[in-house]
Amino acid sequence: MPENSKPLAKPLAKPLERLVDLAHEKSSLRRRELLREVTDLFFEDEKPHSDILSHHFDDVLSTITTEMDVEIRKEIASRFAKTNHAPAGLVGKLASDDIEVAAPVLRHSPVLSDSNLTRLIDLHSQAHMRAISTRSTLSETVTGAIVERGDTRTLVALTQNQGAQFSRESMETLVDKSETETDLQSPLVNHQALPPDLLNDMYFFVEERLRKRIIARNQEMPPEELERVFKIAKERICGISALPADYEEAEHFIEAQKLRKQVTPVLLAKLARNGEHTRFLLAFTELTGLDFETACRVWEPGKTEAVAIVCKASDLPRDLFSTLVVLICKDGSKDISDIQSLGRVYEDIPKAVAERTLRFWKMRKHARTSNAA
């Protein structure tokens, strides 16, 4: 041996010998055996390998693994999926493989960075995105990429992940989608990252079970968090839906009544009784502080509890609430015999919860007023 040559350090000798053997082996059966042996050698030391050895492991394992059949690739992916010091090149190739191979790496590998994940999202299938969506934690950058490209099934998987962080923009996109993609509604309502003002926007289009959950979450929110949320929500700008044909005339009527100080619960009941719906809604907005669009949504069929929330928070009495519901309901589902049961709906809502929920719904009006200014 030349004087300037040194034998391989003992810890390096065996892995390198096996890596060389694996790189030169032609027999597929022997390759499989050597691949398993080399993999075992990689995991013998819990600490990261030296840079030289890591490079050789990565180079040989990346090349040989991709040439093996799918069952071997699945086995290798499973073994390296949760390893902090797994070879980056190998992990990248496994993550780009067929989903049956890639799944454990996409779900668990700590080696994959945000930039790796967003590139995989751009290049690969919905199945790859769904696997990424179940990682224990996800940054706003990664969830934003999934929200942009994911289908409904993928977005459901993403919103079911409580470890996922979302930007405000991504959450607004998801809430908008959920109005028509109803499978998104339940995981969104139950996601801890959903801003409370967006949560309360969802009240108007989710089923009764989820509406009750929204009210419960309002009740659970600490006061200091509530104030922080209101401050953020006031900066939102809400769109205005198409107005009814008689809106301008009804607006003039209500303005005239305001000058006479006659926008009262008595007028509200009279307008409901006469079927003057647009005038009724505008009077309702004056007495409750809601904007017109939100008032329309509150009075949509099947939203009795929403009406009760607004009436109770606005100090409109129980009997007036019950009477208005019976008068406004045009499908015959409510009549005078329902007064008592409607009263119970009103009484069952805690005043503090009603007031808190109404504050969220008023955010639409505050946002429009700020924008107009």
C-alpha positions as CSV (number, residue, x, y, z in Angstrom):
1,M,0.0,0.0,0.0
2,P,1.5,3.4,-0.9
3,E,2.7,5.5,2.1
4,N,0.1,8.3,1.4
5,S,-2.8,5.8,1.2
6,K,-4.9,5.2,4.2
7,P,-7.2,2.2,4.8
8,L,-10.9,3.1,5.0
9,A,-12.0,3.8,8.6
10,K,-13.7,0.7,9.9
11,P,-17.2,2.3,10.3
12,L,-17.0,3.2,6.6
13,A,-15.5,0.0,5.2
14,K,-18.5,-2.3,5.2
15,P,-21.2,0.1,4.0
16,L,-18.9,1.3,1.1
17,E,-18.0,-2.3,0.2
18,R,-21.7,-3.2,0.0
19,L,-22.6,-0.1,-1.9
20,V,-19.9,-0.9,-4.5
21,D,-21.2,-4.5,-4.7
22,L,-24.8,-3.2,-5.1
23,A,-23.7,-0.8,-7.8
24,H,-22.0,-3.5,-9.9
25,E,-24.4,-6.4,-9.3
26,K,-26.3,-7.5,-12.4
27,S,-28.5,-10.3,-10.9
28,S,-31.9,-8.9,-10.0
29,L,-32.3,-11.4,-7.1
30,R,-28.8,-10.6,-5.7
31,R,-29.5,-6.9,-6.2
32,R,-32.6,-7.2,-4.1
33,E,-30.7,-9.0,-1.3
34,L,-27.9,-6.4,-1.4
35,L,-30.4,-3.5,-1.4
36,R,-32.0,-4.8,1.8
37,E,-28.6,-5.4,3.3
38,V,-27.4,-1.9,2.4
39,T,-30.6,-0.4,3.8
40,D,-30.1,-2.3,7.0
41,L,-26.5,-0.9,7.2
42,F,-27.9,2.6,6.7
43,F,-30.2,2.2,9.7
44,E,-27.5,0.6,12.0
45,D,-26.3,4.0,13.1
46,E,-29.0,6.3,14.5
47,K,-26.8,9.3,14.0
48,P,-26.4,11.0,10.5
49,H,-23.6,9.5,8.4
50,S,-20.6,11.4,7.3
51,D,-21.0,13.6,4.2
52,I,-19.0,11.2,2.0
53,L,-20.9,8.1,3.1
54,S,-24.3,9.9,2.9
55,H,-23.5,10.9,-0.7
56,H,-22.6,7.3,-1.6
57,F,-25.8,6.0,0.0
58,D,-27.9,8.5,-1.8
59,D,-26.3,8.0,-5.2
60,V,-26.4,4.2,-5.2
61,L,-29.8,3.8,-3.4
62,S,-31.5,6.4,-5.7
63,T,-30.2,4.7,-8.8
64,I,-30.8,1.1,-7.8
65,T,-34.2,1.6,-6.1
66,T,-35.8,3.1,-9.1
67,E,-34.8,0.1,-11.1
68,M,-36.5,-2.4,-8.7
69,D,-40.1,-3.7,-8.9
70,V,-42.9,-1.8,-7.2
71,E,-43.0,-4.1,-4.1
72,I,-39.4,-3.4,-3.3
73,R,-39.8,0.4,-3.9
74,K,-42.8,0.3,-1.5
75,E,-40.7,-1.4,1.1
76,I,-37.8,1.1,0.7
77,A,-40.3,4.0,0.8
78,S,-41.9,2.7,4.0
79,R,-38.5,2.3,5.7
80,F,-37.1,5.7,4.8
81,A,-40.4,7.7,5.2
82,K,-40.0,8.9,8.8
83,T,-36.2,9.1,8.9
84,N,-34.7,12.6,9.6
85,H,-31.5,11.9,7.8
86,A,-32.8,9.9,4.9
87,P,-30.9,10.5,1.6
88,A,-32.6,13.6,0.0
89,G,-32.2,12.3,-3.6
90,L,-33.7,9.0,-2.7
91,V,-36.6,10.6,-0.9
92,G,-37.2,12.9,-3.8
93,K,-37.4,10.0,-6.3
94,L,-39.7,8.0,-4.0
95,A,-42.0,11.0,-3.6
96,S,-42.3,11.3,-7.3
97,D,-43.0,7.6,-7.8
98,D,-46.4,6.0,-8.3
99,I,-48.7,6.9,-5.4
100,E,-48.6,3.4,-3.9
101,V,-44.8,3.9,-3.5
102,A,-44.8,7.6,-2.8
103,A,-47.6,7.8,-0.2
104,P,-45.7,7.1,3.0
105,V,-42.9,9.5,2.0
106,L,-45.4,12.3,1.1
107,R,-47.2,11.8,4.4
108,H,-44.3,11.6,6.7
109,S,-40.8,12.5,5.4
110,P,-39.2,15.3,7.3
111,V,-36.6,15.6,4.6
112,L,-39.2,17.2,2.2
113,S,-39.1,21.0,2.4
114,D,-41.9,23.4,1.6
115,S,-40.3,24.0,-1.8
116,N,-40.1,20.2,-2.4
117,L,-43.7,19.8,-1.5
118,T,-45.0,22.7,-3.6
119,R,-43.1,21.4,-6.6
120,L,-44.6,17.9,-6.1
121,I,-48.0,19.5,-5.9
122,D,-47.4,21.3,-9.2
123,L,-46.2,18.2,-11.0
124,H,-48.2,15.3,-9.7
125,S,-51.6,13.9,-9.2
126,Q,-54.5,14.6,-6.8
127,A,-53.6,11.4,-5.0
128,H,-50.1,12.8,-4.3
129,M,-51.7,16.0,-3.1
130,R,-54.1,14.1,-0.8
131,A,-51.1,12.3,0.7
132,I,-49.3,15.6,1.3
133,S,-52.6,17.0,2.8
134,T,-52.4,14.5,5.7
135,R,-48.9,15.5,6.9
136,S,-48.8,16.2,10.7
137,T,-48.0,19.9,9.9
138,L,-48.4,22.0,6.8
139,S,-47.3,25.6,6.2
140,E,-49.4,28.3,4.6
141,T,-47.3,28.0,1.5
142,V,-48.1,24.4,1.0
143,T,-51.8,24.6,1.9
144,G,-52.0,27.6,-0.5
145,A,-50.7,25.5,-3.4
146,I,-53.1,22.6,-2.5
147,V,-56.1,25.0,-2.3
148,E,-55.2,26.4,-5.7
149,R,-54.9,23.0,-7.5
150,G,-56.8,20.5,-5.3
151,D,-60.2,18.9,-6.2
152,T,-63.0,18.6,-3.7
153,R,-61.8,15.2,-2.3
154,T,-58.3,16.6,-1.8
155,L,-59.5,19.8,-0.2
156,V,-61.7,17.7,2.2
157,A,-58.6,15.8,3.2
158,L,-56.7,19.0,3.7
159,T,-59.4,20.7,5.8
160,Q,-59.7,17.6,8.0
161,N,-56.0,18.2,9.0
162,Q,-55.9,20.2,12.2
163,G,-52.1,20.5,11.8
164,A,-52.5,22.5,8.6
165,Q,-52.0,26.3,8.7
166,F,-53.9,28.5,6.2
167,S,-53.5,32.0,5.0
168,R,-56.6,34.3,5.2
169,E,-56.8,34.2,1.4
170,S,-56.9,30.4,1.3
171,M,-59.6,30.2,4.0
172,E,-61.7,32.7,2.1
173,T,-61.3,30.6,-1.1
174,L,-62.3,27.4,0.8
175,V,-65.4,29.1,2.4
176,D,-66.5,30.3,-1.0
177,K,-66.0,26.8,-2.5
178,S,-67.9,25.2,0.4
179,E,-71.1,27.0,-0.4
180,T,-71.5,24.7,-3.4
181,E,-69.0,21.9,-2.5
182,T,-70.9,20.8,0.6
183,D,-68.5,18.1,1.6
184,L,-66.1,20.9,2.7
185,Q,-68.5,22.4,5.2
186,S,-68.1,20.1,8.1
187,P,-64.3,20.0,8.2
188,L,-64.2,23.7,7.7
189,V,-66.6,24.5,10.5
190,N,-64.6,22.2,12.8
191,H,-61.1,23.5,11.8
192,Q,-59.4,25.5,14.5
193,A,-57.7,27.8,11.9
194,L,-61.0,29.0,10.4
195,P,-61.3,32.7,11.3
196,P,-64.5,33.3,13.3
197,D,-65.9,35.9,11.0
198,L,-65.7,33.4,8.1
199,L,-67.2,30.7,10.3
200,N,-70.2,32.9,11.0
201,D,-70.5,33.7,7.3
202,M,-71.0,30.0,6.8
203,Y,-74.0,29.9,9.1
204,F,-76.2,31.1,6.3
205,F,-75.6,28.1,3.9
206,V,-74.7,25.1,6.1
207,E,-77.1,22.5,7.5
208,E,-78.8,22.8,10.9
209,R,-76.3,20.5,12.6
210,L,-73.4,22.7,11.6
211,R,-75.3,25.9,12.4
212,K,-75.5,24.6,16.0
213,R,-71.8,23.9,16.0
214,I,-71.1,27.5,14.8
215,I,-73.1,28.9,17.7
216,A,-71.3,26.6,20.1
217,R,-67.9,27.8,18.8
218,N,-69.0,31.4,19.3
219,Q,-69.9,30.6,22.9
220,E,-66.5,29.0,23.5
221,M,-64.4,31.9,22.2
222,P,-62.5,33.9,24.9
223,P,-63.4,37.6,25.0
224,E,-59.9,38.8,24.1
225,E,-59.8,36.6,21.0
226,L,-63.2,37.8,20.1
227,E,-62.1,41.5,20.1
228,R,-59.0,40.6,18.1
229,V,-61.2,38.9,15.5
230,F,-63.6,41.8,15.3
231,K,-60.7,44.2,14.6
232,I,-59.5,42.0,11.7
233,A,-63.0,41.4,10.3
234,K,-63.8,45.1,10.1
235,E,-61.2,45.4,7.4
236,R,-63.1,42.9,5.1
237,I,-64.9,44.1,2.0
238,C,-68.1,42.2,1.2
239,G,-69.8,42.1,-2.2
240,I,-73.3,43.3,-2.7
241,S,-75.9,41.0,-4.2
242,A,-78.5,42.2,-6.8
243,L,-81.1,44.3,-5.2
244,P,-84.9,43.8,-5.7
245,A,-86.7,46.0,-8.3
246,D,-88.6,47.9,-5.6
247,Y,-85.5,48.5,-3.4
248,E,-85.2,52.3,-4.2
249,E,-88.8,53.0,-3.5
250,A,-88.7,51.0,-0.3
251,E,-85.6,52.8,0.8
252,H,-87.3,56.2,0.3
253,F,-90.3,55.0,2.3
254,I,-88.1,53.9,5.2
255,E,-86.1,57.1,5.1
256,A,-89.4,59.0,5.5
257,Q,-90.4,56.8,8.4
258,K,-87.0,57.4,10.1
259,L,-87.6,61.2,9.9
260,R,-90.9,60.7,11.7
261,K,-89.2,58.3,14.2
262,Q,-91.7,55.6,13.2
263,V,-89.3,52.7,12.3
264,T,-90.5,50.6,15.2
265,P,-91.5,47.0,16.0
266,V,-95.1,48.0,15.3
267,L,-94.2,49.1,11.8
268,L,-92.2,45.9,11.3
269,A,-95.2,43.8,12.1
270,K,-97.4,45.9,9.9
271,L,-95.1,45.5,6.9
272,A,-94.9,41.8,7.5
273,R,-98.6,41.5,7.7
274,N,-99.1,43.5,4.5
275,G,-96.6,41.4,2.6
276,E,-94.4,44.5,1.9
277,H,-91.2,42.4,1.9
278,T,-88.5,44.8,0.8
279,R,-89.8,47.5,3.1
280,F,-90.0,44.9,5.9
281,L,-86.4,43.9,5.3
282,L,-85.2,47.5,5.3
283,A,-87.0,48.2,8.5
284,F,-85.5,45.1,10.0
285,T,-82.0,46.3,9.1
286,E,-82.7,49.6,10.8
287,L,-83.8,47.9,14.0
288,T,-81.0,45.3,14.1
289,G,-78.0,47.0,12.5
290,L,-77.6,44.4,9.8
291,D,-76.9,45.2,6.1
292,F,-79.6,44.4,3.6
293,E,-77.9,41.3,2.1
294,T,-77.4,39.7,5.5
295,A,-81.0,40.5,6.5
296,C,-82.2,38.7,3.3
297,R,-80.1,35.6,4.3
298,V,-81.4,35.6,7.8
299,W,-85.0,35.5,6.5
300,E,-84.4,32.7,4.0
301,P,-86.7,29.7,4.5
302,G,-85.5,27.3,7.3
303,K,-83.5,30.0,9.1
304,T,-85.8,30.4,12.1
305,E,-82.9,30.1,14.6
306,A,-81.0,32.9,12.7
307,V,-84.0,35.2,13.1
308,A,-84.2,34.3,16.8
309,I,-80.6,35.2,17.2
310,V,-81.0,38.6,15.6
311,C,-84.2,39.4,17.4
312,K,-82.9,38.4,20.8
313,A,-79.6,40.3,20.4
314,S,-81.5,43.4,19.2
315,D,-84.0,43.3,22.1
316,L,-86.9,42.6,19.8
317,P,-89.3,40.7,22.1
318,R,-90.2,37.0,21.8
319,D,-93.8,37.5,20.9
320,L,-92.8,39.8,18.0
321,F,-90.2,37.3,16.8
322,S,-92.8,34.5,16.7
323,T,-95.4,36.7,15.0
324,L,-92.9,37.8,12.3
325,V,-91.9,34.3,11.5
326,V,-95.5,33.2,11.1
327,L,-96.3,36.3,8.9
328,I,-93.2,36.1,6.7
329,C,-93.3,32.3,6.2
330,K,-95.0,31.9,2.9
331,D,-94.8,28.1,2.4
332,G,-97.5,27.4,5.0
333,S,-95.0,25.5,7.3
334,K,-95.7,28.0,10.2
335,D,-99.0,29.2,11.5
336,I,-100.5,30.5,14.7
337,S,-100.3,27.1,16.4
338,D,-96.5,27.3,16.2
339,I,-96.2,30.4,18.3
340,Q,-95.4,28.5,21.5
341,S,-92.7,26.3,19.9
342,L,-91.2,29.4,18.2
343,G,-91.0,31.0,21.6
344,R,-88.9,28.1,22.9
345,V,-86.5,28.6,20.0
346,Y,-86.1,32.2,21.1
347,E,-85.7,31.4,24.8
348,D,-83.2,28.6,24.2
349,I,-80.6,30.9,22.8
350,P,-78.4,32.6,25.5
351,K,-78.5,36.4,25.1
352,A,-74.7,36.7,25.2
353,V,-74.3,34.1,22.4
354,A,-76.9,35.9,20.3
355,E,-75.1,39.2,20.8
356,R,-71.8,37.7,19.9
357,T,-73.1,36.1,16.8
358,L,-74.9,39.3,15.7
359,R,-71.6,41.2,16.0
360,F,-70.1,38.9,13.4
361,W,-73.0,39.3,11.0
362,K,-72.8,43.1,11.4
363,M,-69.2,43.0,10.1
364,R,-70.6,43.0,6.5
365,K,-72.2,46.4,7.1
366,H,-69.1,47.8,8.8
367,A,-66.9,46.6,5.9
368,R,-69.1,48.3,3.3
369,T,-69.3,51.5,5.3
370,S,-65.5,51.7,5.5
371,N,-65.1,51.0,1.8
372,A,-67.6,53.7,0.9
373,A,-65.7,56.2,3.0
